[in-house]
């Protein structure tokens, strides 16, 4: 009888220690298969033997590695998105901060202009010098605002912010030129001069509309769409008191400046008078000869009405309200920027500390006499009151 060597076929799925043979270990052999002719074990073909992998450790390792790689990729993507979001918000916030600085500077210039125009005894030369200084300051803000680096979606609205600041330059330049062109005019031309000044002042009022409607509102909407709605578009108000720039008021300002230019005591009749005091929110009118009980609350306020009883426009009319209290009286002051001939304006005093409760006291109101005012007996009054808890 003859025998044949076994043909062993091993299929190694993983080249790992778990499946690798150690030295000296014999391979498993298949049992001999009889030949088809019967006899003593003829040498027929052998069926190959498949060796299964030993354990699942390599598969688990591969799965763990893939999962870890996916986690790293996800974390990197989230980190990149976070950095991108932070940078985007910072870009918008930086642009709004810079524009807010220039808008705030401009608002201060507007306050300075109002203060200049309501300066008692203001002379033409002083007005021209100070007004030119304000123009130069505003032009600097225009130049700086035009250089602000803003995100693309904000560019259309921020262009209007620069336009608004430019209108303020143009308006003040118009005021200056009008004052210069009419400085030698006779007083009979005061109305015409006042109308020309008011026309130029309309640019100042328009600048506030442009800033609010064409810059601030659309800029806020854009930032909302871009996902940075928590960033706020800044405000900027140049004209705080529109009455200051009416033709009537500008005419009176022109006359006052021309009168001051000649020097001497203010001409004509000058005067102011206290017309009345009303307690709010009750709406009670105080009387000098009648004691009034006032219920104190956080809403307590006093409306003081002041009238121009003279023949000239008055500016910076100072009003003082005093409530006697031990050891320190309560004193509040307010100023009326401009008071035209025959005009009555009301100033409101509020936000009071605790008054003296349950005892007789008074509310004292006085209007400081203006330059050239001779009659002052109607400028002040004292009202007897008792404060009670609400």
Protein Blocks (a to p, Z undefined) as FASTA:
>chain_A
ZZdddddddddfbdcfklpccehiacddddddddfklpjhiacdddddddddedjklmmm
mmmmmmmmmmmmmmmmmmmmmmmmmmmmmmmmmmmmmmmmmmmmmmmmmmmmmmmmmggh
iafklmmmmmmmmmmmmmmmmmmmmmpccdfklmmmmmmmmmmmmmmmmmmmmmmmmmmm
mmmpcfklmmmmmmmmmmmmmmmmmmmmmmmmmmmmmmmmmmmmnopambccddddfblb
lmlmgmklmmmmmmmmmmmmngpjdehjdddddfbdcddfklpacdfkbccdddddfkbc
cddddddfbfbdcehiacdddddddfbdcddddddfbacehiacddddehiadddehiac
dddddddddehiablklmbccdddddddZZ
